[in-house]
Amino acid sequence: MGQLIVMPKLGLTMTEGKIVKWYKQEGDVVQKGDAIFGVETDKLTNDIDATVGGVLRKIIHADGIVQVLKPVGIIAEADEDISGLLAQTESVPVNVVEAEKPTQLKEKNVEKAGNRIMASPKAKKLAKELGINLENITGTGMSGSITEQDVLDYDNSPQSKVKSSPAAEKLAAGLGIEIEKIQKNDRIMKDDVVEYWNFKRLQEMAQPEEYREGMSAMRRVISERMSYSQNTSATVNYSLSVDTREMQRLRENLKPIFKVTYTDIIVKILSRVLLEFPLLNASVDDDEIITRNFVNMGVAVALNEGLIVPVIKYANVKGIEAISEEIKSLAEKARTNTLQPDEMTGGTFTVTNLGMFGIESFTPIINQPEVAIMGINTIKEVATNVNGQLQFIPMMNLSLTADHRVVDGSVAAQFMNRVKEYMENPSILML
């Protein structure tokens, strides 16, 4: 029996999702449990699996934003009437593509390259030898697959005048260049693509233009949350310099056992000090202040698409080594888009580090509904008068942003000085 594929509700607050890719195309056989399309929600991309088997008969929304529980496709048997299912969708297409029988889709000696191109192994091999792009060939084989003869016919046709090496084609595809636009009498090589690319860039620079594109789902979430935070919290910024010599010594002493970063040490210190200053570890709910006897530490991770904040749960009961391993694990999951929703929620305080970029001071924005966030800056040699002698001491600035609705300046100052005390005497952590 046919079934509508709907945009799933993946979280309590989810109202819409963005389809970023279909892994199956109309007419493809689908098994129960197969990943059929990818959905971007907030800061995660999730693969959506088929709940039934059959044939993907219709893709209603190829991409873009769709409200939750709205139909995005139809799975049914190959010869099943799906007009009733189409009537349940918001818009009924005029032409419905009839899916091929599953037996017709499993042709021997036919391979599907990418999402659409089908070619026999011999055809692929010959095309590679001749430097021909299979996308330019119309197949005459079973189910529209490209045969060896199709490649030969194309090679002898006027269309094939543009010859190029596989490396040149790969580079051109990666740069978004139509290789047919590169004018050359003989075979186009990789260097020709590079030269054409540089020429096009010079042309673009000579003609100033503005470019407009929609925000990604992640960027929209960041935009909304940062704006909400700035409009919600009464923020005050605090800065304090810390001598890092003892932290450097601790790292060296621990190196034979396990490697730790400054972030690892500071997270451990903060998870202890926050219990002494519960208002920094609090949140606001209407006219109530929520405090806790535990610390869930958010550690910001920068991705190409934006910023994401995995959370170390109950960091206050974990040692430096465990914290270090968890930070590495969560950061890797963030970069590979494999974080689970519960690994991104429940934070009570956040740390963000720009020290590796040489930043000496900044004003981080509070991660709601938390009331404070700590910024870690670069370490810089500072000339200091020590007992009448000039010494260069490695100093680090700490940048705290706190919500004055909950945290008064005197409390924030005491908190910062207590953190400084631990950072300048980190051996206390070993007690």
KAPE-V867099 format. One record per residue. N is the residue number from 1. RES is the residue in one small letter. PHI is phi in whole degrees, 0 to 359 (NA if undefined). PSI is psi as a letter, one per 20 degrees, with the letter a starting at -180 (NA if undefined). NEAR is the number of other ideal C-beta (glycine too) atoms within 12 Angstrom. Layout:
<<N | RES | PHI | PSI | NEAR> <N | RES | PHI | PSI | NEAR>>
This chain:
<<1 | m | NA | p | 15> <2 | g | 294 | q | 31> <3 | q | 215 | p | 29> <4 | l | 284 | p | 29> <5 | i | 266 | p | 39> <6 | v | 244 | q | 30> <7 | m | 292 | o | 30> <8 | p | 286 | q | 29> <9 | k | 266 | o | 20> <10 | l | 268 | i | 25> <11 | g | 200 | r | 22> <12 | l | 299 | h | 11> <13 | t | 261 | j | 15> <14 | m | 287 | p | 25> <15 | t | 243 | h | 20> <16 | e | 205 | r | 27> <17 | g | 221 | q | 33> <18 | k | 250 | o | 36> <19 | i | 285 | o | 34> <20 | v | 256 | h | 27> <21 | k | 193 | q | 22> <22 | w | 259 | p | 31> <23 | y | 274 | i | 24> <24 | k | 241 | q | 37> <25 | q | 247 | r | 28> <26 | e | 304 | p | 31> <27 | g | 98 | i | 29> <28 | d | 284 | q | 36> <29 | v | 286 | p | 29> <30 | v | 237 | p | 38> <31 | q | 261 | q | 19> <32 | k | 302 | p | 15> <33 | g | 98 | i | 13> <34 | d | 292 | q | 24> <35 | a | 287 | p | 20> <36 | i | 250 | h | 38> <37 | f | 203 | r | 38> <38 | g | 252 | p | 25> <39 | v | 238 | p | 38> <40 | e | 262 | o | 34> <41 | t | 230 | p | 35> <42 | d | 49 | d | 33> <43 | k | 243 | j | 33> <44 | l | 235 | q | 35> <45 | t | 246 | p | 29> <46 | n | 244 | p | 31> <47 | d | 274 | p | 25> <48 | i | 260 | p | 34> <49 | d | 265 | q | 22> <50 | a | 288 | p | 29> <51 | t | 266 | i | 18> <52 | v | 221 | r | 24> <53 | g | 262 | r | 24> <54 | g | 153 | b | 34> <55 | v | 236 | p | 37> <56 | l | 287 | n | 38> <57 | r | 277 | h | 36> <58 | k | 209 | p | 39> <59 | i | 258 | o | 33> <60 | i | 278 | g | 33> <61 | h | 237 | o | 30> <62 | a | 287 | h | 20> <63 | d | 197 | r | 20> <64 | g | 94 | a | 23> <65 | i | 274 | p | 24> <66 | v | 227 | p | 34> <67 | q | 293 | q | 20> <68 | v | 298 | q | 23> <69 | l | 70 | j | 19> <70 | k | 275 | q | 25> <71 | p | 295 | p | 30> <72 | v | 238 | i | 37> <73 | g | 188 | r | 42> <74 | i | 224 | p | 41> <75 | i | 247 | p | 41> <76 | a | 205 | r | 33> <77 | e | 289 | r | 25> <78 | a | 299 | h | 27> <79 | d | 251 | j | 17> <80 | e | 279 | q | 24> <81 | d | 284 | p | 17> <82 | i | 249 | j | 35> <83 | s | 298 | h | 18> <84 | g | 296 | h | 17> <85 | l | 292 | h | 28> <86 | l | 297 | h | 26> <87 | a | 294 | h | 17> <88 | q | 278 | i | 21> <89 | t | 274 | r | 25> <90 | e | 292 | h | 17> <91 | s | 225 | p | 13> <92 | v | 264 | o | 18> <93 | p | 298 | q | 23> <94 | v | 292 | g | 7> <95 | n | 249 | p | 9> <96 | v | 256 | p | 25> <97 | v | 283 | o | 21> <98 | e | 285 | p | 20> <99 | a | 282 | q | 33> <100 | e | 284 | q | 24> <101 | k | 298 | q | 18> <102 | p | 306 | h | 21> <103 | t | 291 | h | 15> <104 | q | 283 | h | 20> <105 | l | 276 | i | 26> <106 | k | 256 | m | 18> <107 | e | 280 | p | 23> <108 | k | 289 | q | 13> <109 | n | 62 | k | 19> <110 | v | 240 | p | 25> <111 | e | 242 | q | 23> <112 | k | 259 | o | 26> <113 | a | 260 | p | 22> <114 | g | 73 | b | 15> <115 | n | 265 | h | 16> <116 | r | 229 | h | 20> <117 | i | 285 | p | 26> <118 | m | 243 | p | 34> <119 | a | 209 | q | 40> <120 | s | 287 | q | 31> <121 | p | 306 | g | 20> <122 | k | 296 | h | 22> <123 | a | 294 | g | 34> <124 | k | 295 | g | 31> <125 | k | 296 | g | 18> <126 | l | 295 | g | 25> <127 | a | 298 | h | 35> <128 | k | 295 | g | 22> <129 | e | 295 | h | 17> <130 | l | 271 | i | 28> <131 | g | 70 | k | 29> <132 | i | 255 | p | 37> <133 | n | 277 | o | 34> <134 | l | 297 | h | 34> <135 | e | 296 | i | 24> <136 | n | 273 | i | 29> <137 | i | 252 | p | 34> <138 | t | 267 | p | 20> <139 | g | 283 | q | 32> <140 | t | 245 | j | 21> <141 | g | 278 | a | 24> <142 | m | 301 | p | 20> <143 | s | 59 | k | 29> <144 | g | 79 | j | 22> <145 | s | 288 | q | 34> <146 | i | 272 | p | 40> <147 | t | 259 | r | 30> <148 | e | 300 | h | 28> <149 | q | 294 | h | 20> <150 | d | 300 | g | 32> <151 | v | 294 | g | 35> <152 | l | 297 | g | 21> <153 | d | 298 | g | 24> <154 | y | 294 | h | 32> <155 | d | 296 | h | 25> <156 | n | 268 | i | 14> <157 | s | 268 | r | 16> <158 | p | 298 | h | 9> <159 | q | 299 | h | 18> <160 | s | 271 | j | 23> <161 | k | 299 | h | 20> <162 | v | 278 | o | 30> <163 | k | 257 | q | 28> <164 | s | 211 | q | 36> <165 | s | 282 | q | 27> <166 | p | 304 | h | 26> <167 | a | 296 | h | 21> <168 | a | 294 | g | 31> <169 | e | 295 | g | 33> <170 | k | 297 | g | 19> <171 | l | 295 | g | 25> <172 | a | 298 | g | 32> <173 | a | 297 | g | 19> <174 | g | 295 | h | 15> <175 | l | 268 | i | 22> <176 | g | 72 | k | 13> <177 | i | 259 | p | 27> <178 | e | 280 | o | 21> <179 | i | 296 | h | 36> <180 | e | 295 | i | 21> <181 | k | 279 | i | 19> <182 | i | 278 | o | 31> <183 | q | 271 | o | 15> <184 | k | 202 | q | 21> <185 | n | 287 | h | 10> <186 | d | 254 | a | 14> <187 | r | 296 | p | 24> <188 | i | 279 | p | 33> <189 | m | 249 | r | 24> <190 | k | 303 | g | 25> <191 | d | 297 | h | 18> <192 | d | 293 | h | 29> <193 | v | 294 | g | 32> <194 | v | 299 | g | 21> <195 | e | 297 | g | 22> <196 | y | 296 | g | 29> <197 | w | 298 | g | 25> <198 | n | 297 | h | 16> <199 | f | 296 | g | 18> <200 | k | 296 | h | 21> <201 | r | 295 | h | 15> <202 | l | 297 | h | 12> <203 | q | 298 | g | 13> <204 | e | 295 | h | 13> <205 | m | 293 | h | 11> <206 | a | 285 | i | 10> <207 | q | 236 | n | 10> <208 | p | 303 | p | 8> <209 | e | 220 | q | 9> <210 | e | 256 | q | 6> <211 | y | 236 | p | 7> <212 | r | 234 | p | 6> <213 | e | 213 | q | 7> <214 | g | 290 | q | 13> <215 | m | 292 | q | 17> <216 | s | 290 | r | 22> <217 | a | 302 | g | 32> <218 | m | 296 | g | 27> <219 | r | 294 | h | 23> <220 | r | 295 | g | 22> <221 | v | 296 | g | 30> <222 | i | 300 | g | 26> <223 | s | 300 | g | 19> <224 | e | 295 | g | 20> <225 | r | 288 | h | 28> <226 | m | 292 | g | 23> <227 | s | 296 | g | 15> <228 | y | 298 | g | 17> <229 | s | 298 | g | 27> <230 | q | 296 | h | 19> <231 | n | 274 | i | 14> <232 | t | 256 | g | 23> <233 | s | 272 | q | 31> <234 | a | 267 | n | 20> <235 | t | 277 | q | 30> <236 | v | 228 | p | 27> <237 | n | 252 | p | 29> <238 | y | 230 | q | 34> <239 | s | 226 | q | 26> <240 | l | 212 | p | 29> <241 | s | 269 | q | 27> <242 | v | 230 | p | 39> <243 | d | 284 | p | 29> <244 | t | 258 | j | 32> <245 | r | 300 | g | 25> <246 | e | 289 | h | 28> <247 | m | 294 | h | 37> <248 | q | 298 | g | 25> <249 | r | 295 | g | 19> <250 | l | 297 | g | 32> <251 | r | 300 | g | 27> <252 | e | 295 | g | 15> <253 | n | 293 | h | 20> <254 | l | 275 | i | 25> <255 | k | 306 | g | 13> <256 | p | 296 | h | 9> <257 | i | 264 | g | 15> <258 | f | 200 | q | 19> <259 | k | 268 | p | 20> <260 | v | 233 | q | 32> <261 | t | 256 | r | 30> <262 | y | 298 | h | 33> <263 | t | 300 | g | 36> <264 | d | 303 | g | 38> <265 | i | 295 | g | 43> <266 | i | 293 | h | 44> <267 | v | 300 | g | 45> <268 | k | 297 | g | 41> <269 | i | 298 | g | 44> <270 | l | 298 | h | 44> <271 | s | 296 | h | 41> <272 | r | 275 | g | 35> <273 | v | 292 | h | 35> <274 | l | 299 | h | 40> <275 | l | 289 | h | 27> <276 | e | 281 | h | 23> <277 | f | 234 | m | 33> <278 | p | 299 | h | 26> <279 | l | 293 | h | 31> <280 | l | 284 | i | 41> <281 | n | 253 | j | 39> <282 | a | 259 | a | 30> <283 | s | 212 | r | 32> <284 | v | 248 | p | 25> <285 | d | 232 | o | 14> <286 | d | 56 | d | 9> <287 | d | 255 | k | 8> <288 | e | 242 | q | 12> <289 | i | 253 | p | 20> <290 | i | 258 | o | 19> <291 | t | 248 | r | 23> <292 | r | 218 | q | 27> <293 | n | 255 | k | 16> <294 | f | 217 | r | 24> <295 | v | 232 | p | 39> <296 | n | 254 | o | 36> <297 | m | 267 | o | 45> <298 | g | 276 | p | 40> <299 | v | 238 | o | 44> <300 | a | 293 | p | 36> <301 | v | 235 | p | 34> <302 | a | 273 | p | 19> <303 | l | 243 | r | 25> <304 | n | 299 | h | 13> <305 | e | 278 | i | 24> <306 | g | 155 | a | 25> <307 | l | 255 | p | 30> <308 | i | 226 | q | 39> <309 | v | 234 | n | 41> <310 | p | 293 | q | 40> <311 | v | 238 | p | 36> <312 | i | 270 | o | 41> <313 | k | 284 | p | 28> <314 | y | 52 | l | 21> <315 | a | 297 | h | 41> <316 | n | 293 | i | 30> <317 | v | 254 | j | 18> <318 | k | 251 | q | 25> <319 | g | 279 | r | 23> <320 | i | 300 | g | 35> <321 | e | 297 | g | 20> <322 | a | 296 | g | 23> <323 | i | 297 | g | 36> <324 | s | 300 | g | 30> <325 | e | 295 | h | 20> <326 | e | 290 | h | 30> <327 | i | 299 | g | 38> <328 | k | 299 | g | 24> <329 | s | 296 | g | 22> <330 | l | 294 | h | 34> <331 | a | 296 | g | 28> <332 | e | 294 | g | 18> <333 | k | 297 | h | 24> <334 | a | 297 | g | 33> <335 | r | 289 | h | 18> <336 | t | 260 | j | 15> <337 | n | 59 | l | 25> <338 | t | 241 | j | 20> <339 | l | 294 | q | 27> <340 | q | 270 | q | 20> <341 | p | 306 | h | 22> <342 | d | 288 | i | 15> <343 | e | 273 | i | 29> <344 | m | 238 | j | 34> <345 | t | 235 | r | 25> <346 | g | 88 | j | 27> <347 | g | 295 | q | 38> <348 | t | 243 | i | 40> <349 | f | 199 | q | 52> <350 | t | 233 | q | 45> <351 | v | 242 | p | 48> <352 | t | 227 | p | 39> <353 | n | 242 | o | 35> <354 | l | 245 | j | 26> <355 | g | 300 | h | 30> <356 | m | 293 | i | 15> <357 | f | 261 | j | 14> <358 | g | 80 | j | 13> <359 | i | 286 | p | 21> <360 | e | 262 | h | 21> <361 | s | 194 | q | 25> <362 | f | 202 | r | 26> <363 | t | 240 | n | 23> <364 | p | 296 | q | 37> <365 | i | 265 | p | 32> <366 | i | 297 | p | 43> <367 | n | 272 | n | 40> <368 | q | 299 | q | 28> <369 | p | 267 | k | 29> <370 | e | 292 | r | 43> <371 | v | 241 | j | 43> <372 | a | 202 | q | 52> <373 | i | 212 | q | 44> <374 | m | 250 | p | 50> <375 | g | 259 | p | 38> <376 | i | 257 | p | 42> <377 | n | 248 | r | 34> <378 | t | 289 | q | 26> <379 | i | 266 | p | 31> <380 | k | 227 | p | 22> <381 | e | 290 | p | 16> <382 | v | 239 | p | 22> <383 | a | 291 | p | 13> <384 | t | 226 | q | 18> <385 | n | 275 | o | 11> <386 | v | 243 | o | 13> <387 | n | 52 | l | 7> <388 | g | 82 | j | 7> <389 | q | 244 | q | 10> <390 | l | 279 | p | 12> <391 | q | 232 | q | 16> <392 | f | 259 | o | 16> <393 | i | 247 | p | 23> <394 | p | 288 | o | 27> <395 | m | 247 | q | 30> <396 | m | 232 | p | 39> <397 | n | 272 | p | 34> <398 | l | 258 | p | 47> <399 | s | 241 | o | 36> <400 | l | 255 | p | 46> <401 | t | 247 | p | 36> <402 | a | 228 | q | 40> <403 | d | 272 | o | 35> <404 | h | 292 | i | 22> <405 | r | 297 | h | 24> <406 | v | 244 | g | 33> <407 | v | 251 | o | 39> <408 | d | 284 | r | 20> <409 | g | 301 | h | 19> <410 | s | 295 | h | 16> <411 | v | 292 | g | 27> <412 | a | 298 | g | 33> <413 | a | 295 | g | 22> <414 | q | 296 | g | 23> <415 | f | 299 | g | 36> <416 | m | 298 | g | 36> <417 | n | 291 | h | 23> <418 | r | 290 | h | 28> <419 | v | 298 | g | 42> <420 | k | 301 | g | 32> <421 | e | 300 | g | 23> <422 | y | 293 | g | 32> <423 | m | 294 | h | 41> <424 | e | 273 | i | 29> <425 | n | 221 | l | 23> <426 | p | 292 | i | 34> <427 | s | 297 | i | 19> <428 | i | 302 | h | 20> <429 | l | 296 | h | 31> <430 | m | 279 | i | 18> <431 | l | 282 | NA | 8>>
